């Protein structure tokens, strides 16, 4: 492995309305620990990560800092923006000029293994602009227009995107600036770069699921050995 190291940006500013809890999703417990604590610990355990920046919901910055206690890398908590893109943009602005690689990760994916952070960072170190984890599509995929099935999509050409996604900082900053100026919105950072720069896919992890609903939360809690109470 090369010596290149990256800063991980862990996005935890979302309200998590689909979960339906009274506090931000990233602060909800799984196995007795906040989701953010689990996600940040995984990032910190990768030898490719030199520091962590967390974007927290407004008013919950102190709770987010408490989730990062005891980690072996320097941590910073920033107030997140009104959207995912705004949070990423704020975190990128806060990075020092010496940071050349960044790994963007959603706290809502607390089971991303440390090796996955290392893999995407190493791919960018080797010369690509970005690297994202992908898992194969197992189901048959249909294209539907107006309720009518019009085509079957070749799933061999498809992959389900995960985080962490690693990028060259300069390229990602520029992509976010262009998107902001044009009013573009994307569901992940790769979408802002993939049509104009080399973004590659690496093998994702089937256990790296996203917590979106109460059912997802219950399953995550069970995986962490929680009581479900």
Secondary structure as GFF3:
##gff-version 3
##sequence-region A 1 229
A	DSSP	beta_strand	6	12	.	.	.	ID=ss1
A	DSSP	three_ten_helix	25	27	.	.	.	ID=ss2
A	DSSP	beta_strand	29	30	.	.	.	ID=ss3
A	DSSP	beta_strand	33	34	.	.	.	ID=ss4
A	DSSP	alpha_helix	35	44	.	.	.	ID=ss5
A	DSSP	beta_strand	49	56	.	.	.	ID=ss6
A	DSSP	alpha_helix	61	67	.	.	.	ID=ss7
A	DSSP	beta_strand	74	79	.	.	.	ID=ss8
A	DSSP	alpha_helix	84	94	.	.	.	ID=ss9
A	DSSP	beta_strand	101	106	.	.	.	ID=ss10
A	DSSP	alpha_helix	114	125	.	.	.	ID=ss11
A	DSSP	beta_strand	130	136	.	.	.	ID=ss12
A	DSSP	beta_strand	141	145	.	.	.	ID=ss13
A	DSSP	beta_strand	148	153	.	.	.	ID=ss14
A	DSSP	three_ten_helix	155	157	.	.	.	ID=ss15
A	DSSP	beta_strand	159	168	.	.	.	ID=ss16
A	DSSP	alpha_helix	169	182	.	.	.	ID=ss17
A	DSSP	three_ten_helix	189	192	.	.	.	ID=ss18
A	DSSP	beta_strand	199	203	.	.	.	ID=ss19
A	DSSP	alpha_helix	214	223	.	.	.	ID=ss20
###
